[in-house]
Amino acid sequence: MPDTVPQVDPRRWKALIFIALAQLMVVLDSTIVNIALPSAQKDLGISDANRQWVITAYALAFGGLLLFGGRLADLWGRRRTFLIGLTGFAVASALGGAAAGEGMLLGARALQGVFGALLAPSALSLLAVMFTEARERAKAFGIFGAIAGGGAALGLLLGGVLTEYLDWRWTFYVNIPIAVIAAAGAVLVIREPAQGRNPSRLDVPGVVLASLGLVSLVYAFTRAESDGWLAGVTLGLFAAAAVLLAAFVVVESKVAAPLLPLRVVADRNRAGVYASLGLAVIGMFGLFLFLTYYLQIVKGYTPVMTGLAFLPMVAGMITGSTQIGARLMTRVRPRLLMAPGFTVAALGMVVLSQIDLDTSYPALILPGFVLMGLGMGTAFMPAMSLATYGVQPRDAGVASAMVNTSQQVGGAIGTALLNTIAASATTAYATAHAAGARSADVLKLQSMVHGYSSAIWWAVGILALAAVIAFTLITTGRPGAGSPAASSSDGGTSAGAGSEEAAPVPVMVH
């Protein structure tokens, strides 16, 4: 059949290098700016009230436009969308690095989010149509999954090095050479089959409703963190998000060429993947945030030392993804990798919940990080391979975007929810122990650590729920175990939701 061409594409492994490099750039940008933020704030005179927008502007644009970007990849072609995303991301990064004031920096961050929403889904769906043989696919996505899991932590290290030894502006400029190399490689080695495109017209009402609904949802959680969960603005945004997303579902069920075909999310296995990965990201985002503050403020680590401290987690993710998940993916049912993976990660968080003012890094933090990394890496690999299980190739881009969207929303929820829990626990501890405190400074640190520990326990529960959902909802057998699977995925014969004959098309976790 005509779509078997990618099975013998001799450039597929070279293509993986450039696609993974582009995705690394997007993942790095989710954390690299965090460590540079204090320096940028001081340099540009950004107020404390507005500094969160350096992070939020990126998340709003990225999360709100991912479904749109995924569908554009299906319509325009993945290679073309990939190159547009790379070019735009590089230009936005240059603007951010050259920012002369607050407005220019915030605009550049929003623009990064817009082009990231084009780049992320096109990268994964492009990779999916280039690797069709089950074992090669597992190996390729094992490498890709390791970058997905470890990129955020690597961003902390790179952000610390660039900020400490060069200048905060280099956390933006570093994207430019990466984008140039990835784009040059894409032009030279990446080819995609035209049969995978979706020739239908763009669903404009769906784009508007989905984008506004997701932006309202992400912004609602951001306002909940600053204004409180019961504030009028927060409740209004949640209500608006509910109405807009409900209207989106109604529209998608009626239009001829929907932005998000409901068959993509109706399958039990895909629903289990989306839900469990979204929950896992809620826990992970909180952990990165709290432990970054803990290591720098409580333990007195420099930005570079903080980044180095996270490297064992990165190593664990790489090991879990490439050596455990990828090797067992074609031999073991996905839920028997995902549920134990999330459980091991939760155990790592249990260890990390025991932090105190004088906690030893080698004795407690290091083993917690390793368990977290191994568990997440092991779970992410089969989860990504199932994320578009059974969808038609022409829907691969939007299905890829669906997982990215669930994780962006999960990240926003995790940051707001766990920050609020930590702040409440910190205040309660400080009030209860004020009378017997040795000093105000010690009480402040003890209260912070108590707040972090309380929030981490919530993250443990969230990861345990992710494990339960993965075990109960995901019922499919070993992905890619038979030859019909490989042909169906890229041959366009899959009927859509519920089809279990299609090979897995992995999706990126941001």
SEMI-640456 format. One record per residue: residue in one letter; z negated, x negated, y negated of N, C-alpha, C in turn. Coordinates in steps of 0.001 Angstrom, whole numbers, plus 500000, padded with zeros to 6 digits. Each point is the difference from the previous one (the first is absolute). Example, Ala and Ser with C-alpha at 12.3 -4.5 7.8 and 13.67 -1.06 7.14 Angstrom:
% SEMI-640456
A492200486810505690500000500890498810500000499100498800/S500720500350498950499940499180498810499270500770498910/
This chain:
% SEMI-640456
M500000499148501182500000500852498818500000499114498770/P500451500488498855500224499143498842498743499390499433/D498859500656500178498793499492499363499329498908500794/T500632499520501075499400498910500766500294498649499383/V500772499941498903500353498736499368498776499169499630/P498934500612499389498864499195499602499309499283501153/Q500234500480501272499355499384501149500462498553500196/V501197499672499536500509498653500216500204499252498679/D499392500512498917500132499344498710499369498606500074/P500797498941499896499445498646500156499129499561498822/R500036500760498907499242499599498803498678500745499855/R499614500761501027498834500875499837498705499223499771/W499834498832500650498753499254499822499959499322498630/K501174499570499510500042499480498630499696501121499006/A500528501178500285499742501144499122498512500317499934/L499313499872501138498562500268500037499255499121498999/I500413498742499870499328499076499075500047500543498578/F501165500453499561500155500427498608499397501375499759/I500088500879501004499384501319499864498480499863499952/A499454499158500871498549499779500019499538499335498704/L500822499092499470499646499329498742499912501010498861/A500952500929499953499975501032498957498771500897500157/Q499689500367501232498844500864500212498698499277499666/L499957498706500285498822499207499651499757500063498491/M501074499939499220499886500059498544499339501309499566/V500431501111500609499446501306499633498531500095500408/V499683499519501210498628500087500486499078499100499185/L500470498795499693499199499083499183499623500643498670/D500948500750499434499760500544498673498927501073499978/S499599500490501166498931500993500027498642499366499725/T499873498671500185498697499352499787500055498776499100/I501165499362499860500061498723499284499578500165498539/V500302501156499411499671500226498597498503500273499811/N499333500485501073498578500345499869499166498829499508/I500190498821500612499200498836499639500389499487498618/A501264500206499617500451499537498681499603500952498885/L499546501201500346499749501030498999498996499602498913/P498862499395500351499067499610498926500637499065498968/S500805499043500456500660499073499071501042500718499149/A500782500877500623501020500740499257499347500925498974/Q498893500616500407499286500902499089499526499259498749/K499447498822500196499492499209498877501148499520499111/D501090499562500625501129499431499262500712501047499144/L500141501221500549500769501044499315499120500997499261/G498685499824500083499092500901499286499968501403500571/I500122500128501310499968501316500649498549500469500080/S499748501246499650498641500531500035499544500227501435/D498676500077500193499456500261501332500484501352500524/A500126500961499093500426501340500417501442500004500501/N500831499111499466501427500010500355500392498986501061/R499091499086500350500400498936500922500384500526501378/Q499395501129500425500347500553501313501460500414500074/W500628500253498825501387500445500010500969498899500422/V499568498751499931500847498917500513500213500191501506/I498983500510500682500098500286501435500578501390500225/T499492500976499245500373501397500226501464500277499668/A500541499372498957501398500234499625500932499653501163/Y499704498897500694500797499595501165499860501023501128/A498749500396500283499754500927501111500624501363499752/L499914500494498761500576501306499684501513500004500185/A500670498998499448501459499947500112500433499788501444/F499314499099500682500353499682501390499774501215500902/G498792500556499956499671501127500874500791501245499681/G500240500250498698500692501212499619501481500007500320/L500611498826500080501459499926500157500459499504501370/L499079499776500922500384499442501297500944500916500789/L499710501294500033500884500912500729501394500015499374/F500044499980498682501272499936499278500738498717500364/G499285498869499990500615498720500344500509499969501427/G499227500590500910500435500042501394501261500817500201/R500071501127499295501198500824500132501208499328499345/L499783499302498883501108499261499383500540498938500951/A499109499369500761500460499010500975500902500644501047/D499661501225500408500843500716500958501339500395499386/L499992500347498708501215500476499341500923498867499569/W499435498995499343500796498910499428500347498921501014/G499228499899501037500106498869500919498796499095499805/R499437499526501105498743499247499927500186498633499348/R501107499343500294500230498663499440500139500070498488/R500769500980499504500187500136498562498669500329499309/T499240500925500578498708500374499412499035498822500027/F500047499234501083499154498814500143500283499006498869/L501284499747499723500382499051498951499637500515498604/I500173501301499775499605500579498708498494499879499817/G499255500279501062498547499894499930499545498580499701/L500611499028500672499656498593499757500282499589498556/T501185500356499516500382499614498641499063500622498974/G499747501291500154499126500686499062498578499475500042/F499511499687501192498638499477500129499882498644499309/A501025499176500134499984498686499344500003500147498481/V500836500909499472500053500221498554498659500517499482/A499414500960500719498700500544499602498922498915500022/S500060499104500983499031498907500091500149499039498826/A501241499724499609500233499131498842499431500620498732/L500169501317499848499444500692498837498469499944500009/G499415500170501180498549499930500106499464498627499652/G500673498960500483499564498646499695500127499657498528/A500992500590499340500236499713498580499298500989499081/A499172500881500560499373501066499217499276499452498770/A500308500595498847499371499582498748498851500923499617/G499843501095500724498936500939499681499737500941501159/E499026500869499820499569500927501051501122500931500448/G500714500587499028501046500955500339501102499384500842/M500407498784499656501067499329500741499560499679501432/L498741499599500167499501499686501334499934501258500871/L499486501092499430499896501244500765501391500533500363/G500947499896499054501363500437500290500638499188501108/A499766498687499976500549499130501047499409500337501364/R498703500298500037499373500352501276500572501314500550/A500197500986499110500595501256500441501422499770500520/L500744499129499320501367499702500421500008499281501353/Q499021499119500236499867499386501317499810501071501070/G499179501002499698499770501071500955501252500792500298/V500806500261498953501250500747500187500926499256500957/F500223498713499747500938499251500853499381499653501356/G498670499893500057499342499836501294500216501215500885/A500056501187499374500234501228500759501419500056500561/L500932499263499415501337499858500577500006498935501097/L499287498919499760500063498831500862499291500206501340/A498801500566499978499196500089501220500663500826501110/P500412501250499740500622500767501092501364499469500415/S500780499462499057501322499478500381499856498761500877/A498977499179499747499781498799500818499728500360501453/L499104500961500213499629500343501373501104500715500745/S500637500976499326501057500729500694501200499091500263/L500228499020499135501068499018500218499694499147501225/L498771499534500074499598499193501155500123500803501291/A499666501292499915500013500843501192501389500136500613/V501042500060499157501344500181500560500609498676500449/M499355498864499695500522498694500410499415499532501326/F498834500526500377499361499628501271499925501232500875/T500768499997501080500099501182500852499459499777501408/E499937498755500437499472499719501346498469500003499935/A499363500670500985498568500296499907499134498762499793/R500214498948500804499124498825499899500262499220498706/E501272499893499616500308499345498723499390500769498841/R500082501309500098499446500857498965498494499781499877/A499325499939501135498554499788499986499648498660499362/K500758498960500341499734498682499421500253499988498494/A501124500598499586500351500019498575498964500753499194/F499583501156500506499042500789499244498583499463500133/G499763499175501020498721499289500063499882499022498849/I501074499256499755500030499064498864499873500774498683/F500764501077499907499988500806498782498630500641499770/G499383500489501084498690500625499903498921499018499574/A500125498753500454499028498981499593500076499764498498/I501223499994499469500169499853498551499417501214499277/A500219501173500571499483501220499385498483499970499925/G499360499622501101498551500004500037499372498872499210/G500616498817500059499392498835499366500411499762498570/G501079500645499555500516499736498663499012500311498890/A499254501106500157499046500375498957498897498957499862/A499503499509501132498953498972499936500564498682499479/L501233499671500383500626498791499465500183500107498486/G500214501225499522500124500205498571498733499610499253/L498846500235500620498736499602499379499932498483499838/L500441499274501043499977498539499941500994499477498968/L501236500489500069501032499530499078499646500363498556/G499454501199499810499590500402498660498926499084499449/G499061499594500864498945499088499571500540498627499638/V500888499468500821500564498671499753500811499989498706/L500884500984499838500857500039498810499181500189498729/T499009500890500072499182500272498812499138498804499637/E499429499358501021499050498916499749500704498708499561/Y501168499716500583500642498706499747501232500072499101/L500582501185499817501152500134499109499662500990498881/D500389501252500180499759501009498977500186501363500662/W499344501036499490500119501320500623501437500495500019/R500807499557499040501393500464499932500800499603501246/W499561498941500687500711499557501199499805500945501177/T499029500898499931499884501018501049501164500985499919/F500682500039498859501235500780499862501224499122500244/Y500026498836499373501181499134500109500285499560501430/V498972499918500845500198499533501373500949500911500769/N500124501263499575500893500936500688501480499663499796/I500316499346498888501411499789499655500722499101501016/P499481498786500320500703499195501012500026500669501378/I498932500739500340499998500705501288501132501018500033/A500144500763498911501041501024499948501396499384500031/V500187498887499306501313499342499974500388499527501407/I499068499363500695500275499515501362500298501170500933/A499185501054499918500194501154500878501334500691499722/A500365500117498722501268500649499652501193499180500465/A499936498679499807501093499135500453500166500094501512/G498891499974500707500068500129501456500545501343500434/A499610501072499277500478501330500347501510500104499850/V500519499435498922501448500034499763500750499260501107/L499432498888500453500687499155500978499893500502501436/V498853500528500396499802500248501443499737501447500387/I499643500873499052499637501362500395501221500905500004/R500199500666501121501030501021500134499348501221500645/E500490501185499646499453501212500617501138500912500429/P499790500779501081501041500938500436500093501180499049/A501198500354499578500191501114499062499593501330500617/Q500008500083501356499702501261500658498567500447499781/G499120499081499567498604500367499802499741500710498687/R501005500074499118499777500615498695499926501521500103/N499330500592499017499934501448499880500881500410498824/P501129500625500263500952500276498928499648501217499140/S498895500680500284499663501232499291499615499725498549/R499991501077499192499649499883498595498494499822499837/L499616499472498841498583499768499732499304501305499644/D498842500216500581499179501194499770499174499794498722/V500573500383498848499335499755498706498680500765499864/P499936501309500335498701500691499919498937499333500879/G500404499550501175499052499313500881499497498700499393/V500919499247499382499610498742499350498963500263498910/V500268501007499146499091500301498896498637500453500512/L499987500939500950498733500531500512499198498938500745/A500673499218500846499292498970500770499435498923499077/S500818499534499064499550498927499113498830500457499131/L500128501197499374498917500500499156498752500297500823/G500181500546501197498851500316500846499243498763500437/L500728498960500425499346498771500448499361499250498842/V500675499973498841499410499359498821498716500724499603/S500016501345500028498794500767499666498867499697500968/L500332499870501284498973499737501002499389498618499810/V500862498990499844499502498637499806499180499906498714/Y500503500622498932499294499950498714498675500759500062/A499956501081500794498762500762500148498889499133500581/F500332499216501000498983499128500592499600498881499048/T500943499552499200499670498993498993499032500563498963/R500261501231499535499108500622499028498657500351500629/A500000500338501296498736500299500676499081498793499973/E500587498821500121499214498769499994499349499771498637/S500732500307498926499484499712498657499240501172499389/D500469501250500235499405501164499339499072500817500884/G500106499814501325499195500806500926500857501025500722/W499559500390501181500786500894500851500082501420499451/L498989500431499228499969501375499516500437500130498554/A500498498921499408500497500058498624501212500935499925/G500166500661498861501086500953499853501369499386500221/V500213498802499448501291499327500158500263499680501470/T498974499521500697500146499654501421500367501228500818/L499257501089499821500273501226500766501375500563499645/G500369499919498713501309500483499601501136499233500649/L499834498674500094501031499167500638500099500285501494/F498854500171500666500031500349501423500684501346500223/A499697500976499131500635501315500116501508499899499781/A500393499222498986501431499823499727500703499343501178/A499354498979500586500585499321501158500180500965501163/A498995500847500237500082500955501112501151500985499789/V500132500520498769501060500967499712501377499350500116/L500142498807499420501291499313500016500426499624501420/L499066499487500801500346499592501364500253501215500900/A499273501099499760500279501226500755501390500527499658/A500340499965498709501346500425499591501062499088500615/F499683498703500095500934499050500612500289500379501456/V498959500352500748500181500394501402500884501239500096/V499773500980499118500809501221500012501463499678499714/V500229499172498971501375499628499646500673499266501151/E499283499063500618500598499201501082500369500853501210/S499294501109500183500306500864501141501223500877499756/K500473500046498742501091500912499656501303499315499601/V499921498775499413501232499371499514500809499425501158/A501303499888499763500895499526501060499825498511500289/A499752499196498950499864498550500176498672499546499386/P498888500202500707498683499721499418499736498514499790/L499167499709498981499551498633499764499223499484501211/L499084500822500514499219499666501189500213501098501029/P500938499810500932500181501006501055498671500211500730/L499560501254500093498689500262500589499922499564501460/R501164499843500643500001499512501381499435498574500087/V500061499259498890499503498625500001498490499967500176/V499294500973499406498531499987500049499430500985501004/A500860500791500647499496501039500902499627499473501376/D500528498860500398499727499468501328498545499556500132/R499382500341501115498574499711500218499693498506499932/N500850499184500607499749498558500024500114499376498613/R501034500393499253500139499466498648498858500455499107/A499585501265500162498871500503499212498742499178500288/G499810499659501279498842499178500365500058498615499385/V501210499423499960500169498681499383499718500070498501/Y500614500979499319499810500109498554498527500184499652/A499314500890500739498597500295499695499100498807500291/S500168499372501166499095498912500377500217498761499129/L501255499688499670500253498843499135499509500257498576/G500189501232499516499502500329498671498490499836499919/L499284500462501025498541499844500038499607498533500079/A500726499230500816499671498574500134500135499283498661/V501023500361499228500189499364498699498878500368499037/I499489501223500093498860500392499171498854499013500204/G499696499705501270498921499068500296500315498579499581/M501234499554500236500373498620499679499981499717498507/F500535500930499195500041499791498558498595499828499447/G499074500837500467498627499884499536499387498670500369/L500288499539501214499422498736500459500487498826499160/F501307499920499757500536498923499160499317499989498633/L499872501193499429499440500105498660498549499548499962/F499179500543500903498574499690499981499718498545500330/L500692499484501002499708498624500408500536498984498994/T501054500345499261500446499116498923498909499878498937/Y499448501133499589498908499987499026498756499321500572/Y499692500286501255498812499419500624500076498475500028/L501144499482500436500141498548500117499966499318498631/Q500603500622498981500051499351498687498719500195499190/I499461501216500002498845500279499149498685499637500679/V499844500402501252498728499763500698499937498584500564/K501081499578500652499991498678500639500469498882499061/G500611500356498870500415498995499032501250499236500364/Y500874500581500847501236499330500379500983500009498818/T500823498966499908501099499992499040501123500893500535/P500983500358499158501126500797500501500706499347501193/V500180498672499951500670499320501110499150500050501266/M498701499750499863499110500068501165499986501409500604/T500063501013499132500026501382500491501260500238500832/G501147499559499493501232500148500765499951499279501327/L499468498786500001499869499242501250499079500708500987/A498954500649499478499055500683500874500667501137500771/F501059500585499420500699501103500669501018499525501045/L500314498703500009501057499518500901499729500258501483/P498740499890500485499780500335501419500391501440500342/M499851500907499051500448501367500246501516500033500143/V500695499238499149501463499915500088500406499430501359/A499321498934500419500305499391501304499770500999501124/G498932500789499887499734501023501006501088501053500041/M500480500404498831501073500995499945501287499470500615/I500320498755499687501211499396500569499883499913501518/T498845499567500481499777499896501448500058501365500659/G499303500976499417499993501333500589501376500628500016/S500777499779498941501317500614499905501025499336500911/T500082498648499949501060499304500742499630499664501435/Q498723499737500255499601499556501330499411501109500867/I499490501049499392499419501092500789500882501241499896/G500145500533498769500772501217499830501440499885500453/A500701498964499533501422499865500334500216499717501486/R499101499220500608500167499665501424499723501195500920/L499063500866499586499607501115500858500716501303499665/M500727500014498882500571501252499515500953500652500995/T500756499202500738500947500578500955499383500185501383/R498705499676500130499335500108501308498866501021500016/V499442500300498830498807500837499900500282501168499078/R499437501165500325500145501153499117499446499679498610/P500684500435498942499570499643498645498554500358499690/R499534501148500483498629500385499649498969499081500633/L500384499317501109499080499066500647499965498655499287/L500845499817499014499912498856499090499403500409498652/M500437501160499499499562500407498673498520500375499955/A499561500847500921498599500438499980499029498820500188/P500210499121500999499120498825500102500117499073498797/G501210499875499433500170499149498825499169500480498828/F500079501294499707499200500551498912498504499886500301/T499634500127501284498588499886500381499485498585499775/V500789498998500394499598498602499770499876499720498503/A500944500529499213499916499822498544498729500651499449/A499650501172500538498773500669499561498774499166500351/L500012499354501164498882499127500384499890498814499034/G501146499478499573499988498935499002499353500466498713/M500271501250499630499376500542498794498499500203500182/V499595500380501210498557500126500281499309498662499740/V500630498917500466499443498665499767499909499726498494/L501071500329499265500039499713498565499051500883499200/S499585501129500561499053500866499298498611499369499900/Q499776498911500741498685499343500011499858498935498917/I500948499914499074499941498979498955498734500131499149/D499529498862499515498826499950499139500209498903498957/L498997499749499181500147498992498957500231498608500563/D499378499701501152500087498657500563500761499961501316/T500924500922500182500779500060501238500824498729500202/S500002499505501239500791498823500342501442500407500288/Y500950499310499373501411500299500274500371499721501455/P499685498806500552500393499737501392499313500916501012/A498757500367499730499228500749500996500324501489500010/L500361500575498858500184501450499958501346500419499414/I500368499487498838501228500459499345501232499576500798/L500020498765500481501149499502500757500279500830501253/P499007500232500889500293500827501179500407501426499632/G499419500543498921500407501334499564501453500036499590/F500428498977499240501397499910499580500945499871501199/V499636499164500955500863499784501165500169501290500805/L498888500715500238500080501268500722500861501007499245/M499817500061498679500812500899499189501489499678500143/G500329498727499870501393499598500068500629500263501359/L499301499617501066500521500223501349500225501482500261/G499023500818499622500109501434500252501147500633499234/M500085499697498713501063500591499185501380499524500435/G500130498705500288501287499478500439500464500644501291/T499084500162500943500332500614501282500416501454499833/A499319500728499116500304501418499806501267500214499178/F500224499138498996501154500192499120501326499867500734/M500077499079500944501282499730500645500566501239500698/P499276500611500960500562501203500627500097501174499029/A499107500048499007500062501098499040501308499947499213/M500369498816499539501252499871499248501197500317500878/S499916499638501274501138500231500890500190501478500315/L498955500807499807500088501434500280500262500836498758/A499953499388498844499933500766498764501225500870499755/T501159499616500500501176500872499906500527500336501385/Y499097500123500938500362500258501391500759501321500133/G501232499917500463500771501206500264500801500528498823/V499934499361498821500776500518498870501450499538500113/Q500881500736499346501391499600499954500143498749499135/P500924499104500326500179498787499195500223500290498525/R500676501104499668500253500312498597498728500359499244/D498897500283500732498717500298499365499047498810500026/A500464498852500456499099498851500177499370499556498689/G500776500027498905499466499552498717498863500869499511/V500197501325500042498965500888499491498794500031500942/A500227499810501303498872499935500922499190498727499773/S500692498914499711499316498760499634499168500214498744/A500585500676499025499286500265498755498793500888500226/M500048500880500989498881500904500260498747499225500381/V500157498961500815498833499209500365499499499195498808/N500917499412499248499590499283498791499253500941499050/T500496501230499879499362500974499121498594500321500478/S499852500223501309498671500333500523499026498856499741/Q500492498770500057499102498880499749499687499811498512/Q500964500257499123499715499913498571498967501043499598/V500170501211500505499022501048499714498654499636500622/G500044499465501226498759499570500643499291498912499219/G500780499072499433499405498938499201499318500542498752/A500657500962499349499403500610498807498726500757500356/I500050500747501099498814500733500443498876499034500353/G500349498944500727498985499039500422499321499327498826/T500796499576499022499424499329498830499061500930499243/A500455501238499758499186500940499227498770500457500780/L500218500408501245498905500543500807498914498959500246/L500387498832500492499005498990500354499358499384498757/N500758499896498892499391499525498754498928500963499511/T500293501293500091499028501004499568498749499956500869/I500179499873501309498856499903500918499175498760499694/A500678498873499794499292498748499715499225500093498691/A500630500585498963499332500108498699498763500886500087/S500106501127500728498854500900500144498863499328500753/A500335499279501086498972499324500787499355498868499201/T500788499316499192499471498919499157498985500537498996/T500363501095499329499105500610499010498715500499500651/A500136500665501145498820500540500688499054498879500423/Y500558498903500513499160498870500436499284499369498814/A500726499804498911499405499372498816498859500856499444/T500193501320499995498960500900499498498768499977500902/A500230500009501310498884500063500944499194498713500050/H500629498852499704499326498711500148499685499321498665/A500178500731498892499802499388498690498570499520499791/A499022500769500495498596499669499745499579498692500653/G500441499742501225499541498813500724500958498834499971/A500992500031499105501011498943499972499427498688499483/R500430498892500610499571498666499544500616499661498657/S501263500341499823500674499778498732501173500962499895/A500426500237498781501108500935499781501290499498500630/D500224498680499936501224499441500560500056500147501516/V498865499717500655499947500130501462500183501452500412/L499339500913499272500134501421500317501452500456499847/K500668499502498965501400500369499784500867499574501177/L499821498775500475500779499507501130499658500754501283/Q498686500239500214499595500739501196500576501410499992/S500002500618498841500552501356499894501492500011500290/M500722498995499487501435499902500261500274499857501488/V499267499100500648500216499762501427499683501260500803/H498933500703499621499667501254500683501137501011499838/G500556500082498789501115500916499770501216499645500838/Y500332498708500061501129499557500820499774500331501472/S498794499712500474499679500243501406500095501484500342/S499511500843499091500079501451500232501449500464500100/A500840499496499103501416500389500012500698499490501261/I499641498800500446500611499453501212499659500868501213/W498785500554500033499649500897501109500885501244500002/W500333500500498811500952501102499942501357499573500543/A500405498780499661501275499487500508499980499889501522/V498850499641500568499861499951501462500295501378500591/G499402501040499414500237501356500489501448500424499869/I500646499614498901501403500350499783500887499326501039/L499718498724500312500777499301501028499759500597501385/A498763500413500268499713500652501282500792501294500128/L500115500750498881500808501219500005501469499673500247/A500489498913499412501376499572500238500232499723501489/A499022499362500643500115499705501436500059501291500814/V499171500982499651499990501276500723501331500726499833/I500518500027498775501282500668499747501121499320500777/A500015498662499984501043499273500736499938500314501493/F498803500080500546499852500211501445500365501426500408/T499703500981499131500215501395500381501389500530499645/L500559499567498861501282500551499572501199499249500556/I499864498692500194501149499197500437500059500004501518/T500985500698500533500085500201501452501238499378500623/T500855499385499198501245499461500532499742498817500930/G500987499711500843499900498860500898500372498713499298/R500270498965500790500323498688499426501310500071499227/P499988499642498711501250500034499222500976498938500458/G501258500395500037501037499034500337499989499588501458/A499376500813500868499871499591501383501283500145500792/G500899500848499498501233500208500740501231499814499147/S501105499782500622501211499779499245500475501197499223/P499808501239500494500452501124499201499348500043498647/A498786499521499940499304500005498733500712499157498984/A500409498832500431500632499097499044501273500596499462/S500776500600500884501269500525499524499826501205499122/S499005500821500316499849501226499237499584499758498584/S499137499046499799499491499795498650501091499696499021/D500888499171500351500991499556499040501361500630500239/G500090500807501010501271500628500237500163501347499389/G498915500502499390500114501267499313499936501195500911/T499567499862501262499968501118500913498672500693500048/S498989499413499429498690500635500011500037501276499207/A499323500991500525500007501298499341499016500115498887/G499116499079499876499034500078498910498609500134500506/A499180500824499352498595500113500326499828500417501423/G499067499358500652499669500341501358500819499277501028/S501072499391499641500797499255500960499299498739500398/E499844499776501274499326498802500442500961499052500700/E501276500164499694500973499094500574500425498915499029/A499565500110498752500434499034499012499078498815499965/A500584498832499850499193498798499911499245499982498698/P498881499282499965499196499970498787500693499265498865/V499911500557498828500485499347498796498792499684499130/P499530498772500014498751499688499335500033500209498500/V498830500213499460499846500244498573498924499097499446/M500240499557498786499112499030499357498702500625499532/V498930499260500151498726500379499412499799499187498748/H499848500675498935499820499268498736498539499727499759/
